[in-house]
Amino acid sequence: MEENHSKLSIKNWANDDRPREKLLHKGRAVLSDAELIAILIGSGNRDESAVQLSKRILASVGNNLNELGKLSINQLMKFKGIGEAKAIGIAAALEVGRRRRGEEIANVKKISSSRDAFELLQPILGELPHEEFWIIYLNNSNKILFKEQLSKGGITGTLVDVRLVMKQALEHGAVGLILAHNHPSSALKPSQADKQLTHKLKTAAEVLDIKVLDHLIITQKAYFSFADEGII
């Protein structure tokens, strides 16, 4: 009895403090991030309600759900009251949210600006702990024909097979390319290797009358566009 009381289960809260009931009667949009996480975990610990525990977990990542989604199961389990099952529940819910956003953005059919390209690729690249290099292949109306991951790991010219890029472009009838890679460090400044790779692909593409339209460096919340900055 003492154990159940001390864990401050949601069922024992006053009606106004119950996030499940709040969602049911007032709608999901009115709930705070902490209240939504509290629904996932169901109960807190001896000292905290589920909402209080959720607030503490969120505070540890700057109240940023994207950062919360990066935490491993073991990192989540370091919080008192979060066991393996609760940690898995949090991780699964945030992954569903990430995939949902990715599906919504995938409906974009045309790239009209660097922002469009960022919105398309951020769900794929923005939260990765490692670097990946992607290419978007476009037709003469800037409609997306195909997109693919070209390499994974450090971005250097040696990791990019220029012949493969051009082969894919010709097979899909592409006349424009948008290059993109992420910086897990959140630094937006292009490196010398980034510039060299851009030049290498641009030079190869020009021989086939294909234009490299942009190269984006993507982080969790922002991006750097070579085209917008006039360096491509």
N, C-alpha and C positions, 0 to 999 in steps of 0.2 A: 504493500500500500504506500509506504513512504517513498519507494523508488518511483512509482508511477506519478505521485504528486510532485516529486522534486524535479521531474523532467519537463514540467510545464507543457504538457501536450496541448495542441491546438483545441482539443475538445473541452479543455478546462478553462479556456479563456472566456471573457465577457463577449457577448455577441458582436459588439462593435469592433472587437480586436481580432475576429476570426477572418483571415483572408479568403478562405474557401467560400464562406457565406457572403463576404463582400463581393467576390467575383460573381457569384450566382445571382445576387440581387442588384448589383450596381454595374456589372460589366467588367471585363478584364482590363480595359484601358485605365480604370481609376486606381488600380493597384500599383504600388511602388515596386521597383525591382526586388527589394528585400522581401516584400510580401509574396511575390511570385516564387522566389527561391524558398521561402518558408513553406509554401504549399508542397514543393517538391520534397523537402526533408521531413515535414510532418511534425517534428518535435525538436526541442533544443537540448539543453543539458541541465544539470542540477542548478546552474546559476543563471541561465539565459533561456528566454523563450525562443521559439524557432525564428521569429522576426529579428530579435536581438542578435542571435547567432548569425543570421543571414546578413544583417547590417555589418557585423564585424568582418565576415568573410569578404563582403564587397569592399569595405574600407581598405582591406589589405591589398587590393588591386586598383585603388584609386576610384572606386565606384564605377568601374568600366567593365561592362559585360563581355566585351571582346577579350580583355585581359583575363577575365575569369575563365573564359573558354579555353585559354591556353594552359591552365593549371592541370597537372597530371592527377591521377587518382590518389597517388601517395601524398601529393602536396595538399589536396583537399582533406585527406584523412588526418592531417596534422592539427586540424581544428577540433577541439573537444566537442564531442557530440556528433561528429561526422564519421560514421563507419564506412565500410566498403560499399554497402548497398546505397547509402545516401550519396556518396561521392560519385558512384556510377550513374545515379539518377540525375545529378546536376550536370555531369559531363554529357550524358545522352541528350538532355533537353537543350543544352546550348548547341550541340552539334546539329540537332534537328532545325534549330533556328538559323544556323549558318547555312545549311543546305536549302532551306526555304528561300532565303534571300538569294542564294545562287540561282535557284530555279526562276525566280521572278526576273532577275537581271538577264538570264539566258534568253528571255523573250526579245531582247534588243536585237533588231535585225540590221540596223544601219548605224555606222559610226560617223557622226557629224562633228565631233569635237574630241579633244583629249579627255574631257570629262566623261563622255560616253564610253571610251575605252577603259578608263579607270573604273567606272561603275560595273563594267562587264567583268573585269579581271580581279578587282579587289576581293570579292568573296573567295576566289581561288588562291590568291597570292598573299593577301594582306596579313594573315595571321600565322604564316608558316615560320618555323624556327630555322629554316635553311633557305638558301637561294634557289629559285627556279627561273628558267628563261622560257618565255612563251612567244609565239608569233600568231597574229591575226592576219588572215589572208582575205583581201577585199576585191570586189569587182570594180568596174569603172564608175559605179554609182555609190561606191563606198559601202555596199552591202556585204555582210559577213558571209564568206564562202566556207570558211573552215578556221579552226583555231587548234593549236597543239602545243604541248610542252616539248621544248627542244633539248633542254638539258636540266640537270638537277645537281646542285652543289655550287662551288665557286664559279663566278662568271668570268671566263677568259676566252679568248679567241680559239684556243685549242679545243675547247669543249663544244664548239658549235660547228656542225658539219654544213658548210655553206652550200655544197652540192645538193644535200638533202633538202635544204630550204628552197632552193631554186627548182628542184624536181617537183616538190609539192606545189609550188606556185604555178608551174606550167601545167601540172595534172589537173589543178582546180580552176585553171583559167584566170588566175589572180593577176591584177595589174597594180595592186598596192599592198604594202605590208606595214603592219604596226608591230614593232618590237616592244617587249615588256619584260621586266624582271623585278623582283622584290629585294628590298634591303631589310632584313630582320632587325638590324640595328636602329631602324627608323631614320637613319641619315638619308637626306634627299640629294646630297651633292653627288654628281656622277664621278666615278673614278676614271683614271686614265684607261683602264681596261674596258670600261663601258664605252668610252669614246672610240677606242680603237676597233671594238667589235662593231659598233654602229657604222663606222667608215668602211670596214671590211664588207659588211653585208650590203651597204648602199652601193659600193663600187661594183660588186658582183651583180646586183639587181639591175643596174643601169645598162649593162651589156644586153640584157633581155628585155629592155624597155619596161621594166617593173620599177616602181617608185617606192622607196622606204619613206613613208609619210611621217612617222614619229617613232620615238623610243621613250617609253615611260619607265620611270623608277617608282615602284609602288611600295608604300608602307601601310600600316594599319589604318591611318586616317587621312593620308595626304599622298600627293604624287608630284613628280617632276617630269615635265614634258620637254623633250629636246626641241620639238617644233615650236612650242609656245615661247621658248627661250631663244629661238633663232640660232640654234647650234647644230642643225641637221640640214 
